[in-house]
Amino acid sequence: GIVVALPLLALLYIAIPEVTTNDNNTYDKRHVRSLLHAEPSMKIQQSQIQQTMEQGQIVHKDRKRPKKKQNKRPVIYTFYQLKRVESTQFDFRNKKHHEDLLETWQQLWKRAGWEPRVLTLKDAQRHPDYEKYSRALVKSPNMTNVYQGGYDHLCFIRWLAMATVPKGGWMSDYDTIPMGITVEMGLDLPNNGEFTSYAMHVPALLSGTHSEWERMAQNIMTTALQPHKYGEQQDPSPPQFYSDMYALLKIQRTTPEAFHRGIPSYSPHENLVKDYPYKSPETIDCPNLEKQGILAAHLSHSATTRAIRNGDLFIPKKYNHMYRDLFAKRVYRLWREQCHPKDDVILGHPSRNNVGGTLSTQ
């Protein structure tokens, strides 16, 4: 019996060089040996060893362990594609400014407990109607400002990109930063998943299911390609100029039931602040943000220009309105410090990274 048992014990000993318990305490080889030799008079079968290990809650190191539960993050999408400033030339001059702002957008949404993802032209091209609408927009006599790869062309195309996302969800401009929106809200689409714009006809923050995104993408395209009655209340765009914002405004005025404006329980019509939320330089208007049910801030070019003109932003000589990535970090940091210094529930996740903003004068 001993002659037969020893090779088996040796084999088992070699097969289990180290084991761990479920609470991550490590047992050394001597402990394994004591288990194997607990009753030397008995023939130790591998099934008994397995049973002993299971009863003692000991797990092989190479056995699959249960995955740790991770806090689920809602996904926020944006669209980025280097635009053309002319029909044949890309805007390389401002490329770094846009990419810095895109990186800041990713950092701030991630810190707020979300998973930021960037859609591109390739995503839009996967839509079955991409070629049809892309050509039609460029050839339309109503829109001389729309050319292949230009800013307004890409603004239309982003709707098709988002319509290819299987589950739909949230989308924002990459100059829109979180400022009150919760993770819980992100995981459960407001208004039962029906299409919602949080800034009226300005498509800076939007949400909806996949079918809702597809419906609105088609609506935006067909509205843009219709003949326009310039100057009328329902069609206020200037002659020969059109954008997805004007299309959304026309839909809002002609068929207001087509989409929701904001979350009624928070604030009617819109939940986005369209200016830097300062009540004085370096001081955030926290009570007003809370009162209005603000979820995010849209730091557009025009908002940045106004903030500079009003003296709300400190601008060293070498900076200008193009450095919105720095301004976004700064206003986000001040909002966190002044409006929610101890409360991180609104963000959904404990703070891990310091993404504060400072402007260097060097």
N, C-alpha and C positions, 0 to 999 in steps of 0.2 A: 504494500500500500504506500509506503514512504517513497519507494523508488518512482512510483507513478505520480504521486502528489507533488513532489518537489518541482518537476518541470512545469507543472500547471501553476504552482505558486510563483515561480520565477517569471512565467509568462504574464500572469496577472500583475505582478509587481512592475514589470517593464511597461505594460500597457497603461498603467496609471501612475506616471511619474509625479503628477501633482494634481490635486483636486481642490475644489473650492466649495464653500457652502453658499447657500442662497443669500446670506448676509455678508458675503465677500470676505469672510475669514478664511485664511489659507491654512490647510493641514499639510504638514510635511510628510516625508516618506515614512518616518517612524510610526506616525499615526495610521497610515495605510497598512503598514506591516502588522500593527497590533490588531487591526480589524481582521486581516487575513488569518492570523494565528490565534484568534480568540478561543477557538476550540480545536486544538491540534489533534484530538482523537477522532474527529469527524472528517470525512472526505468533503472537501470544500468544492462545491459545484459553482460554476459561473452564475447560474440563476440565483443561488443563495447570496452570492456577493452583490449581485444587482439589487436583490430585494433589501439587503442590509443597507446598501448605499441610498436607496430610495427612502427607506424608513428613517434614516439618519439625515435626510435632506442634503445629501452630498451629490454633487453634479460633476461629471467629467468636464475638464477644462475645454475640450473641443466639442462638447455638446451644445446645441443651440440654446441660448438662454432667452427667457422672455424679454421682449423689447421694452425698454423703459418708456413709460407714457410721456409723451411730449406735448406741450401746450400747442394746440393747433393755431396756425397763423392764417388769417384771411389774406387773399392775394389782391394786390392792387397793380393794375397795368397802366402803362403809358405807351406812347408811340414816339419813336425817334428815328429820323432818317435825315442825313445831311441834305439840305435843300439846295436847289439851284437858284442862283441870283439872276441868271439869264437862262435861256433855254438850253445852252450848251456849257454853262460854267457853274461849278459847285462853289458854295460859300465857305471856302477854306479859311478866309480871313477871321470869321467868327466861330470856327469849329471848336476851338478849345473852350471858349466861354460856354457854349452849349453843352459840351461834354462834362465840364465842371459842374454845371447846374444839374445835369442828369445824375451825376454821381452823388451830389448833395441830396437830390430827391430820393435816391435809393437809401442813403444813410438815414435820413429823417423818418421815412416810412418804416424802415426796418426797426429803428429804435422805438417807434410807436407800436411795435408788436405785429407788424404786417410783413408780408413777403412781397417785395417789389419785383415786377417783371417787365421787361422792355420788349414791345412788339416793333417790328420793322416792316419795310416794304415787302420782304419775302413772305411775311404772314398775310399781308393783304393780297398778294398774288395767288395765294392758295384758295381764295374765295372764287366760286364758279363764275361770278359776274364781274370779276375784276377787269378783264379786257374790255368788256362791253361798256362799263361805266367810265373807265379811265379814258378811253378814246372819245366817248361822247362828251365828257367834261371839257376836254382840250379843244374839241371842235365846236363847242357851243358858241353861237354868236352873242349869247347873253353875258358871257364872262370872258372878257379880253384879258383879265388878270390871271386866268388859270392856264398854265402851261405845264408840260410834262416835268414832274419833279420839283416844281415850284412850291412855295409855301402854301398857297391856297389849295393847290392840287393835292398836296400831302394831307392837308386838314380834312379834305373829303375822304381820301383813301384810308385814313385811320379808322373810320367807321367800319369799313370792310375787314380790316385787320382784326378788330375786336369781335366782329361777327363770326370769326373762325374759331374763337375760344370755345371749347366744347360745353363748358358749364356757364359761360357768361361771367358776370361778376362786376367788379369795380374798375373804372378807368378815370385817370386824371391827366391834366397837363403836367409836364415835368417842372413847371414853376408853381404848382399847387402843393402846399405842405400841410401835414396833419396839425390840427390845432383844436382838439376836443373830440374827434371821432374815436369811438371805442372799438376794441377787438370784437366784442360781442356783436356790435352792430355790423361789423364787416362779415361775420360768419353767418348772419341771418339777414338777408337782403331786405331793406325797408320796403314798405308798400307791397308786401307779398311777392316781391321779385319783379313787379311791374316797373317799366322803364321810368327812371327818375333823374331829373337834372336838379342839382343843388344850387345852381346859380341862374335860374330862369333859362334864358336862351343862350347863355354863355356856356359852352360845353367844357367847363374846367374840371368838373367832378360829376360823374355819371354812374348809374348802376342799373342792373337788370339781368334777367336770365338770358340764356343763349337765344331762345326764340324771340325775346323782346329786343335784343340787340340786332338780330337779323331783320325784324320788322322795322325798326327805326332806321337802320342803314338803308334799306330799300326806300323808306319814306324820304330820307334826306336826299338821296340821289334823284328820285323822280321829281321832288319839289324843285331842286336846283335846275333840272333840265326843262322845266315848264317855261313857257313864255312869261316874262315878268312885266308887271304894270308898275313901272318905276314911279315913285313919289306918292303912291297910295298908302293908306294906313296899314293895310295888310302886307304891303311889299315895299318897305322903306329903304331898300338898298339903292345906292347911287347908280346912275346909268352905266351899263357895260361892266359893272363890278359885282361880284357875288362871292359868298363864302358859306361854309357850313353853318356859321353862326346866323347869317341871314336866313338860311333855309330853316333852321330850328325856330327862329323868331316867327317866320311865316306859318309854320306848323302850329306854333303856340297860339297865334291869333286866329287862324282859320279853323283848326280842330283842337281846341284846348284840352279835350279829353284824351288826346293821343299820348300824353305823358304827364307824370306828376312833377310838380315844382316843390322840391323840398319835402320835409317830413312834418306833417301838420302838428303832431304832438310836441315838436321842438319849436318851430317857428314857421309861420305861413310863408310859402313861396320860395324862400331860399335860406340856405344854411352855410353860405360861403361869404367870407369877408373879402371884398374886392380891393382893399387898400391895406397897407401896413397898419396893424392895429395899435398904433401909438396914440396916446392922448397928449403926450408931450415927448420930446426927445428922450429915448432910452426908457420910457415908461409905458407899459402895455395897459390898455384899457380893459382890464380883466372883468369888471362888473358888466360892461356893455357886451362883451363876448358871451358871457354866461346868459345874459338876458335875451340875446338874440338866438341862442341855441346854435352858435357857430361850431362847425365841424372841421373846417380847414380854411387856409388863407391862400388866395390867388395873387401871387406876386408878379404880376404881368409887367411888361415894359412900361405901359402907361402908369401903372400904380407906382412903379419905382421912380419914374420921372417926377410924379407928383410929390412923393415922399422926399426926394432930394430938393425940390423947389420949396417945399414947406419947412425944410430944415430938420426933418425927423431922422434923417440918416447922416451919420458922420462920414464924409467922403474925403480921404486924403487926396493929395493932388494927382497921384498917378492912377486913381480909380475913377470910374464913371458908371453909368447906369447898366453897363454890360456885366458888372461883377455881382450879379444877383445871387450867385452861389454863396458868397460871403454874407450878403444881407440876409439871406434865408437862414443861414446858420445862426446869425446874431439874433434875429427876431424870435427864432424858435427857442434859443437858449434863454432869452429874457422872459418869454412866455412861461417856460417851465419854472424858472426861478421865482417869478412874481405871482403867477396865477396858480401854480400847483407845486409849491416847494416841497411838500411832504407826501402828497397824494399821487400815487402812480397807478391807481385803479383805472383811471381814464385811459391810460396807455395800454393796459392789458398785460404788460410784462415789466418786471423790475428793470431799472436802469442798469445797463452794463457798460455802455461806452459813453465817453464824454465827447459829444459832437457839438460843443459850444462854438461860437463864432467870434473871432476877433479880427480886426483889420490891422495889418502891419503897416507901419509908416517907413519901413526900411526900404 
